[in-house]
C-alpha cells in the first residue's frame, strides 16, 4: 500500500503544492488547514480524488485537533507514515512596533503548532517503530532577518525542535527532517510586497512552489536528511 501523508497548511502555497503532487504519485493524503473553505476550493480547482485525498479542518494550535486529525487519517487510510508540517504565519514588522497579538500568533502557529504536531504524530510512530516528520522552517532559521524578527525567531524554534526531536526519535525508527527554503512565491510572500521591513526577503532569487515541492518529494522523503536548505547558498 502507498504511504499515508498528513499535510498541514494545505489550502495554499507549499502545502497545497505538496498535496497536489503527492496525489499524482498515488499517495494517500489527509489535507488539513484552518481554512476549511480554502481546502475545498483547492480540491475543486485541482480535482483531488476523494479516494486518495481527504480534507479536514485543523488548527495546529489545538492539541485536540491534532489527535482528531490523526484519528481521521487512520480511519480513512491507516496510520500516518509521513507528517508534513507546513502551516505557518508571517507578518512583517519591526519588533518595537509589534503587537502582543502578533507575538503570540507567530509563536503559536509556527513553533507551538509544530511542537504539538511533533508530539502527537511521533507518539503514534514510536509505538509502530517507523515514521517520518518533515518540518518546514525557513532560511530565516539560519540567518535572522531584520524586519521579520518574530518570523525569524519562530522559525529558529522550528529548526531547534526538529534537530532536537531527531535525536529523541531516531532510536525508535522515526526520522525528522527540517526544510529551510528561501523566499517562495506563495501568499506569504505577497503580504510582504511593498513593505520596507521585508526588503531583505526580496534580495535573493524567489523560489517557486514547484521547486520546494520537488525537493521534498524527490530528496527529503526518500533520503530523510536531517536538514535541507533551498537553495544551498544565497
C-alpha positions as CSV (number, residue, x, y, z in Angstrom):
1,X,0.0,0.0,0.0
2,X,1.1,3.6,-0.6
3,X,2.3,5.7,2.3
4,X,-0.2,7.8,4.3
5,X,0.6,11.5,4.5
6,X,-0.8,14.2,6.7
7,X,-0.2,17.7,5.3
8,X,-0.9,20.9,7.2
9,X,-1.4,24.3,5.6
10,X,-2.8,22.5,2.5
11,X,-5.2,25.3,1.4
12,X,-2.4,27.3,-0.3
13,X,1.3,27.6,-1.1
14,X,3.7,24.8,-0.4
15,X,1.1,22.7,1.4
16,X,-1.3,22.8,-1.5
17,X,1.5,22.0,-3.9
18,X,2.6,19.0,-1.8
19,X,-0.9,17.6,-1.7
20,X,-1.4,18.0,-5.5
21,X,2.0,16.4,-6.3
22,X,1.5,13.6,-3.9
23,X,-2.0,12.9,-5.3
24,X,-0.4,12.3,-8.7
25,X,2.0,9.8,-7.2
26,X,-0.7,7.5,-5.8
27,X,-0.1,8.6,-2.2
28,X,-2.9,8.7,0.4
29,X,-3.3,12.1,2.0
30,X,-5.2,13.9,4.7
31,X,-5.1,17.5,3.6
32,X,-5.6,19.9,6.5
33,X,-5.9,23.6,7.1
34,X,-7.5,26.0,9.5
35,X,-9.2,27.5,6.4
36,X,-11.8,24.8,5.5
37,X,-13.3,26.9,2.6
38,X,-9.8,27.3,1.2
39,X,-9.3,23.5,1.4
40,X,-12.5,22.9,-0.6
41,X,-11.5,25.5,-3.1
42,X,-8.1,23.8,-3.6
43,X,-9.7,20.4,-4.0
44,X,-12.3,21.7,-6.5
45,X,-9.8,23.7,-8.6
46,X,-7.2,20.9,-8.7
47,X,-9.6,18.0,-8.9
48,X,-8.3,16.0,-6.0
49,X,-9.9,12.5,-5.8
50,X,-11.7,11.7,-2.5
51,X,-10.5,8.1,-2.8
52,X,-6.9,9.3,-2.1
53,X,-7.3,12.8,-0.7
54,X,-9.5,13.6,2.3
55,X,-10.0,17.1,3.7
56,X,-10.1,18.1,7.4
57,X,-10.0,21.4,9.2
58,X,-7.1,21.6,11.6
59,X,-6.0,24.4,13.8
60,X,-2.4,23.5,14.6
61,X,-2.6,25.4,17.9
62,X,-5.1,23.0,19.4
63,X,-3.9,19.6,20.7
64,X,-7.4,18.1,20.3
65,X,-7.4,19.0,16.6
66,X,-4.2,17.1,16.1
67,X,-5.5,13.9,17.8
68,X,-8.7,14.1,15.8
69,X,-6.8,14.6,12.5
70,X,-4.5,11.6,13.2
71,X,-7.6,9.5,14.1
72,X,-9.3,10.7,10.9
73,X,-6.3,9.7,8.8
74,X,-6.2,6.3,10.4
75,X,-9.9,5.7,9.9
76,X,-9.6,6.7,6.2
77,X,-6.3,5.2,5.2
78,X,-4.4,3.7,8.1
79,X,-1.7,5.1,10.4
80,X,0.1,8.2,9.2
81,X,3.6,7.4,7.8
82,X,4.6,10.9,7.0
83,X,3.7,14.2,8.7
84,X,4.4,17.3,6.7
85,X,4.3,20.4,9.0
86,X,3.8,23.2,6.5
87,X,1.3,25.6,8.1
88,X,2.8,28.9,9.0
89,X,2.3,32.6,9.6
90,X,4.2,35.7,8.7
91,X,3.5,39.4,9.3
92,X,6.4,41.8,8.5
93,X,7.2,44.5,11.1
94,X,9.8,45.9,13.4
95,X,9.9,44.3,16.8
96,X,9.4,47.7,18.6
97,X,6.1,48.1,16.7
98,X,4.8,44.6,17.1
99,X,1.6,44.0,18.9
100,X,1.1,41.3,21.6
101,X,-1.2,39.5,19.2
102,X,1.5,39.3,16.5
103,X,4.0,37.9,19.0
104,X,1.5,35.2,20.1
105,X,0.4,34.4,16.6
106,X,3.9,33.9,15.2
107,X,4.9,31.6,18.0
108,X,1.6,29.8,18.5
109,X,1.3,28.8,14.8
110,X,4.9,28.5,13.7
111,X,6.5,27.0,16.9
112,X,3.8,25.7,19.2
113,X,1.9,24.2,16.2
114,X,4.9,22.3,15.0
115,X,5.7,21.1,18.6
116,X,2.1,19.9,19.1
117,X,2.2,18.0,15.7
118,X,5.6,16.5,16.5
119,X,4.4,15.3,19.9
120,X,1.1,13.8,18.7
121,X,2.4,12.1,15.5
122,X,5.7,10.9,16.9
123,X,3.9,9.2,19.8
124,X,2.0,7.0,17.4
125,X,5.0,6.5,15.1
126,X,7.2,5.4,18.0
127,X,4.6,2.8,19.0
128,X,4.8,1.4,15.5
129,X,8.6,1.8,15.2
130,X,8.5,3.8,12.0
131,X,7.6,7.2,10.5
132,X,9.0,10.4,9.1
133,X,8.2,14.0,10.2
134,X,9.1,16.9,7.8
135,X,9.0,20.4,9.3
136,X,9.1,23.5,7.1
137,X,11.3,26.1,8.7
138,X,12.9,28.9,6.6
139,X,16.3,30.3,5.5
140,X,15.4,32.8,8.3
141,X,16.1,30.0,10.7
142,X,19.8,30.1,9.6
143,X,20.2,33.9,9.1
144,X,17.7,36.1,11.0
145,X,16.1,38.9,9.0
146,X,15.6,42.4,10.4
147,X,12.0,43.4,9.8
148,X,10.9,39.8,10.1
149,X,12.1,39.4,13.7
150,X,9.2,37.4,15.0
151,X,9.0,35.2,12.0
152,X,12.8,34.6,12.1
153,X,12.7,33.7,15.8
154,X,9.7,31.4,15.4
155,X,11.4,29.6,12.6
156,X,14.6,29.3,14.6
157,X,12.4,27.4,17.1
158,X,11.1,25.1,14.4
159,X,14.7,24.3,13.4
160,X,15.7,23.7,17.0
161,X,12.7,21.5,17.6
162,X,13.5,19.5,14.5
163,X,17.2,18.9,15.4
164,X,16.5,18.0,19.0
165,X,13.5,15.8,18.2
166,X,15.5,13.9,15.6
167,X,17.8,12.7,18.4
168,X,14.9,11.7,20.5
169,X,13.2,9.7,17.8
170,X,16.0,8.1,15.8
171,X,16.4,5.2,18.3
172,X,12.7,4.4,17.7
173,X,12.9,4.3,13.9
174,X,11.3,7.7,13.4
175,X,13.1,10.3,11.2
176,X,12.8,14.1,11.4
177,X,13.8,16.4,8.6
178,X,13.9,20.2,8.6
179,X,13.5,22.0,5.3
180,X,14.7,25.6,5.2
181,X,13.7,27.4,1.9
182,X,14.5,30.9,1.0
183,X,11.6,33.2,-0.1
184,X,8.9,31.2,-2.0
185,X,6.2,32.6,-4.3
186,X,3.2,32.0,-2.1
187,X,0.6,34.1,-0.4
188,X,3.0,34.5,2.5
189,X,5.4,36.4,0.1
190,X,2.6,38.5,-1.2
191,X,1.9,40.1,2.2
192,X,5.5,41.3,2.2
193,X,5.3,43.2,-1.1
194,X,6.0,47.0,-0.8
195,X,6.9,46.7,2.9
196,X,10.2,48.3,3.8
197,X,10.6,45.9,6.7
198,X,10.7,43.0,4.3
199,X,13.3,44.4,1.8
200,X,15.8,41.6,2.6
201,X,13.3,39.0,1.7
202,X,13.5,40.1,-1.9
203,X,17.3,40.3,-2.1
204,X,17.7,36.8,-3.4
205,X,16.1,34.6,-6.0
206,X,12.5,33.8,-5.2
207,X,11.8,30.1,-5.3
208,X,8.7,28.6,-7.0
209,X,6.4,26.3,-5.0
210,X,7.2,23.5,-7.5
211,X,10.9,23.7,-6.7
212,X,10.3,23.3,-3.0
213,X,7.8,20.5,-3.5
214,X,10.1,18.7,-5.9
215,X,13.0,18.9,-3.4
216,X,10.8,17.4,-0.6
217,X,9.3,14.6,-2.7
218,X,12.5,13.6,-4.6
219,X,15.1,14.2,-1.9
220,X,13.7,14.7,1.6
221,X,11.2,11.9,1.6
222,X,13.4,9.1,0.1
223,X,16.7,10.2,1.7
224,X,15.4,11.6,5.1
225,X,18.2,14.2,5.7
226,X,18.3,16.0,9.0
227,X,18.3,19.3,7.1
228,X,17.8,20.6,3.6
229,X,18.5,24.2,2.6
230,X,17.0,25.7,-0.5
231,X,19.0,27.0,-2.3
232,X,22.2,25.6,-0.8
233,X,23.7,29.1,-0.9
234,X,22.4,32.6,-1.4
